[in-house]
Amino acid sequence: MNFLRFLKLLAITLISLLILFISTALIIVYFYEAEVKQFLVGQINKQLVTPVSVKNIELSLIKKFPNASLEFVDVSAESVQIPDSADKNERFKEKLFTAHKIFLQFNILDIFHKKYDIKKIDIEDASLALLISKSGYDNFHFWKKTSDSTSGNFKLNLEKIVVNNVSVTYKNDFAKHLYSFIIKDSELDGKFSENQYTLNTSGNYYVDEISIENTKYLKRKSVFVEGTLLVSENKKFEIQAVELRLNELAFDLKGNYVLDTKSKDKIDLFIEGKNLDI
C-alpha cells in the first residue's frame, strides 16, 4: 500500500510539474513573443542580400526543449543575382531555397538577457539550389560579410545543423559539375562561424546523380556518410577520415575538395574499399 501511495504521489508531482512548465512556457511566449520576433527577424534581415519571404513565425519553448526556438514556416529565398554589368542571359531563375520549417535555437535565458546567441538550426522539408553560371557567378552568397553577426545583442555562432528531407542541387556550369541528391537525415557539428573548423558529420542520402564534365560517377544510389572534415573559409574541405557506405558496399575516404567559383573545383580523393568481392 505504501508503494502504491508513493507511485500515486509521484504521478501527481510529475503531472503538476508538467502543468507548471507548460503554463510558464505559455506565459513567457505570451509576453515576449512579439519582442523576440521583432528583434531577431530585424537582425537577420540586416545580414541578407536577397529577398526572403516567410508565411509565419512563432516562438516556442517546448518544440525544441531545452532550447527556445524561433520557428519559420514556409520560407523561400530568391537567388543572389549576377552584377548588372554581366550577361543578362546568365541571370538565375530558380529560387535559392524553400523550406517548410526552419528552427533557430537559443538558450531560454537569452530572452530575459535580451542577448541572443543562435547555436543550432533545424531544417525540415526543404529544397536548395546552389548554382554557378558559365562566367563563374554564384547564387548562394546571400549573407553579408560583416562583423555585426558576432557582436552586440545578436550572435550567429552555429555549432550544430540538423537536416531532414532536403533536396539539394549543385550545378556548376563553369566547371561542368552536377551534384543532385536528397538529404534524408543528417547532423553536422562544428564551429561554423570560425574561418577554420573541424566538421563532424553523419547522415543518410539518396544520390540522384553526380557528374563531372558529362561523366556520370554515381546515379540513383543510397549513401551513408560518417566522418570528420577540416573546413577552411567554407571553400576548402580536407577529408580526414570518412566512412562511405554505398548500398551495402563500404569505403574509407580521404583527400581534399576545393570549391572555386572563378576556376575549376579541385578534387583529390583516395578511396579504399573494405572487404569487397572483386
C-alpha positions as CSV (number, residue, x, y, z in Angstrom):
1,M,0.0,0.0,0.0
2,N,2.9,2.4,0.8
3,F,4.4,1.7,-2.6
4,L,1.1,2.4,-4.3
5,R,0.8,5.7,-2.4
6,F,4.3,6.6,-3.4
7,L,3.5,5.9,-7.1
8,K,0.4,8.0,-6.9
9,L,2.2,10.8,-5.2
10,L,5.0,10.6,-7.8
11,A,2.5,10.7,-10.7
12,I,0.7,13.7,-9.2
13,T,4.0,15.5,-8.7
14,L,5.1,14.9,-12.3
15,I,1.8,16.0,-13.7
16,S,1.9,19.1,-11.6
17,L,5.4,19.9,-12.7
18,L,4.4,19.4,-16.3
19,I,1.4,21.6,-16.0
20,L,3.6,24.2,-14.3
21,F,6.2,24.1,-17.0
22,I,3.7,24.3,-19.9
23,S,1.9,27.2,-18.1
24,T,5.2,29.1,-17.6
25,A,6.2,28.5,-21.2
26,L,2.9,29.8,-22.4
27,I,3.1,32.9,-20.2
28,I,6.7,33.7,-21.4
29,V,5.7,33.3,-25.0
30,Y,2.6,35.5,-24.5
31,F,4.6,38.4,-23.0
32,Y,7.9,38.1,-25.0
33,E,7.0,36.6,-28.5
34,A,6.4,39.9,-30.2
35,E,9.6,41.4,-28.8
36,V,11.8,38.3,-29.7
37,K,10.3,38.0,-33.2
38,Q,10.8,41.7,-34.0
39,F,14.4,41.8,-32.7
40,L,15.6,38.5,-34.3
41,V,13.9,39.0,-37.6
42,G,15.3,42.5,-37.8
43,Q,18.8,41.4,-37.1
44,I,18.6,38.6,-39.7
45,N,17.3,40.9,-42.3
46,K,20.3,43.2,-41.8
47,Q,22.5,40.3,-42.8
48,L,20.7,39.3,-46.0
49,V,21.4,40.4,-49.6
50,T,18.5,38.6,-51.2
51,P,14.7,38.8,-50.6
52,V,13.3,36.2,-48.2
53,S,9.6,35.6,-47.6
54,V,8.1,33.7,-44.6
55,K,4.4,32.7,-44.1
56,N,4.5,32.5,-40.3
57,I,6.9,33.0,-37.4
58,E,6.4,31.6,-33.9
59,L,8.3,31.5,-30.6
60,S,8.3,28.2,-28.8
61,L,9.9,27.0,-25.6
62,I,8.6,23.4,-26.0
63,K,9.2,22.1,-29.5
64,K,13.0,22.1,-29.2
65,F,13.3,21.9,-25.4
66,P,15.6,22.5,-23.5
67,N,16.3,25.3,-26.1
68,A,14.0,28.0,-27.1
69,S,13.3,28.3,-30.8
70,L,12.1,30.7,-33.4
71,E,10.1,28.7,-35.9
72,F,9.9,29.9,-39.5
73,V,7.1,28.3,-41.6
74,D,7.1,28.1,-45.4
75,V,10.3,30.1,-46.1
76,S,11.6,30.9,-49.5
77,A,14.6,32.9,-50.7
78,E,15.4,34.3,-54.1
79,S,18.8,33.6,-55.8
80,V,21.5,36.2,-55.4
81,Q,21.7,37.7,-58.8
82,I,24.7,38.4,-61.0
83,P,26.0,42.0,-61.3
84,D,24.1,44.4,-63.6
85,S,27.2,44.6,-65.8
86,A,27.2,40.9,-66.5
87,D,25.4,39.0,-69.3
88,K,21.6,39.1,-68.5
89,N,21.2,35.7,-70.1
90,E,23.0,34.2,-67.1
91,R,20.5,35.6,-64.5
92,F,19.3,32.9,-62.2
93,K,15.6,32.0,-62.5
94,E,15.5,29.4,-59.7
95,K,14.9,30.2,-56.1
96,L,17.9,29.7,-53.8
97,F,15.9,27.7,-51.3
98,T,12.5,26.9,-50.0
99,A,11.8,25.2,-46.6
100,H,8.6,24.1,-44.8
101,K,10.2,24.7,-41.4
102,I,13.4,26.3,-40.1
103,F,14.1,26.4,-36.3
104,L,16.7,28.9,-34.9
105,Q,17.6,27.6,-31.4
106,F,19.0,29.6,-28.5
107,N,19.1,29.5,-24.7
108,I,15.8,30.3,-22.9
109,L,17.7,32.7,-20.7
110,D,18.6,34.8,-23.7
111,I,15.0,36.0,-23.8
112,F,15.5,37.7,-20.4
113,H,19.0,38.9,-21.0
114,K,17.9,40.3,-24.4
115,K,21.1,38.9,-26.0
116,Y,20.6,36.1,-28.4
117,D,23.2,33.5,-29.4
118,I,22.0,31.2,-32.2
119,K,23.9,27.9,-31.9
120,K,21.7,25.4,-33.6
121,I,19.5,25.3,-36.7
122,D,16.9,22.6,-37.7
123,I,15.8,22.4,-41.3
124,E,12.8,20.3,-42.4
125,D,11.3,19.5,-45.8
126,A,13.3,21.9,-48.0
127,S,15.0,22.3,-51.4
128,L,18.3,24.0,-52.1
129,A,19.7,25.1,-55.5
130,L,23.3,26.1,-55.5
131,L,24.1,27.4,-58.9
132,I,27.2,28.8,-60.7
133,S,26.9,30.5,-64.1
134,K,29.2,29.9,-67.1
135,S,31.0,33.1,-66.1
136,G,31.6,32.0,-62.5
137,Y,28.9,34.0,-60.7
138,D,27.1,32.1,-58.0
139,N,23.6,32.5,-56.5
140,F,24.3,31.4,-52.9
141,H,26.4,34.1,-51.1
142,F,23.3,35.6,-49.5
143,W,24.9,36.5,-46.1
144,K,26.6,39.9,-45.9
145,K,30.3,39.8,-44.9
146,T,30.1,41.9,-41.8
147,S,31.0,41.7,-38.1
148,D,27.5,42.6,-37.0
149,S,26.6,38.9,-36.7
150,T,29.2,38.3,-34.0
151,S,28.7,41.4,-31.9
152,G,26.1,43.3,-29.9
153,N,23.0,41.5,-28.8
154,F,22.8,39.1,-31.7
155,K,25.4,36.4,-32.5
156,L,25.2,33.6,-35.1
157,N,27.6,31.1,-33.6
158,L,26.4,27.9,-35.2
159,E,27.6,24.7,-33.7
160,K,25.1,22.2,-35.0
161,I,22.8,21.9,-38.1
162,V,20.2,19.2,-38.3
163,V,18.6,18.5,-41.7
164,N,15.7,16.3,-42.6
165,N,14.3,15.6,-46.1
166,V,16.2,18.3,-48.0
167,S,16.6,18.1,-51.8
168,V,20.0,19.6,-52.9
169,T,21.2,20.6,-56.4
170,Y,24.7,21.9,-57.0
171,K,25.1,22.9,-60.7
172,N,28.3,24.5,-61.8
173,D,28.1,25.5,-65.4
174,F,31.6,27.0,-65.3
175,A,33.3,23.8,-64.3
176,K,30.6,21.4,-65.6
177,H,29.8,19.8,-62.3
178,L,26.4,18.5,-61.3
179,Y,25.5,17.0,-57.9
180,S,21.9,16.2,-57.2
181,F,20.9,14.4,-54.0
182,I,18.4,14.2,-51.2
183,I,19.5,14.5,-47.6
184,K,17.2,12.1,-45.8
185,D,18.6,12.9,-42.3
186,S,21.9,14.4,-41.4
187,E,23.7,16.1,-38.5
188,L,26.7,18.5,-38.8
189,D,28.7,19.6,-35.8
190,G,31.3,22.3,-35.9
191,K,32.3,25.9,-35.1
192,F,30.7,27.2,-38.3
193,S,31.4,30.9,-37.6
194,E,35.2,30.4,-37.5
195,N,37.4,30.6,-40.6
196,Q,38.7,27.1,-39.9
197,Y,36.9,24.4,-38.0
198,T,36.5,20.6,-37.7
199,L,33.3,19.4,-39.1
200,N,31.8,16.1,-37.8
201,T,29.0,14.7,-40.0
202,S,26.7,11.8,-40.1
203,G,23.8,11.2,-42.4
204,N,21.8,9.2,-44.9
205,Y,21.5,10.4,-48.5
206,Y,19.9,9.4,-51.8
207,V,22.2,10.4,-54.7
208,D,20.2,11.0,-57.9
209,E,23.3,12.0,-59.9
210,I,26.9,13.0,-59.6
211,S,28.6,14.0,-62.8
212,I,31.7,15.9,-63.8
213,E,32.3,17.1,-67.3
214,N,29.4,14.9,-68.6
215,T,30.9,11.8,-67.0
216,K,28.4,10.2,-64.5
217,Y,30.2,8.8,-61.5
218,L,27.2,8.0,-59.3
219,K,23.5,7.6,-60.1
220,R,20.4,6.6,-58.1
221,K,22.2,5.2,-55.0
222,S,21.6,5.2,-51.3
223,V,24.6,6.5,-49.4
224,F,25.5,6.7,-45.7
225,V,28.3,9.1,-44.8
226,E,30.0,9.5,-41.4
227,G,33.3,11.1,-40.5
228,T,35.4,14.2,-40.0
229,L,36.5,17.1,-42.3
230,L,38.7,20.1,-41.7
231,V,37.0,23.2,-43.3
232,S,38.8,26.4,-44.2
233,E,36.9,29.5,-45.1
234,N,34.0,27.3,-46.2
235,K,35.6,26.5,-49.5
236,K,38.4,24.1,-48.8
237,F,37.4,20.7,-47.3
238,E,40.1,18.3,-46.1
239,I,38.5,14.9,-45.7
240,Q,40.4,13.4,-42.7
241,A,38.5,10.2,-42.1
242,V,35.2,9.5,-43.7
243,E,33.3,6.2,-43.9
244,L,31.2,5.9,-47.0
245,R,28.6,3.1,-47.4
246,L,27.2,2.8,-51.0
247,N,24.2,0.5,-50.8
248,E,25.9,-2.5,-49.0
249,L,29.5,-1.6,-50.0
250,A,31.8,0.1,-47.5
251,F,34.6,2.5,-48.4
252,D,37.1,4.7,-46.5
253,L,37.5,8.2,-48.0
254,K,40.4,10.7,-47.6
255,G,41.5,13.7,-49.6
256,N,40.7,17.3,-50.5
257,Y,38.0,19.3,-52.2
258,V,38.4,23.0,-53.0
259,L,35.4,25.0,-54.1
260,D,36.5,27.7,-56.6
261,T,33.8,29.8,-58.3
262,K,36.4,31.6,-60.5
263,S,38.2,28.4,-61.6
264,K,37.6,24.7,-61.8
265,D,36.9,23.0,-58.5
266,K,39.9,20.9,-57.3
267,I,39.3,17.3,-56.3
268,D,42.0,15.0,-54.9
269,L,40.4,11.8,-53.3
270,F,41.7,8.5,-52.1
271,I,39.0,5.8,-51.8
272,E,39.7,2.4,-50.3
273,G,37.2,-0.4,-50.5
274,K,36.6,-2.6,-47.4
275,N,36.2,-6.4,-47.8
276,L,34.9,-6.1,-51.3
277,D,34.4,-9.0,-53.7
278,I,36.4,-8.5,-56.9
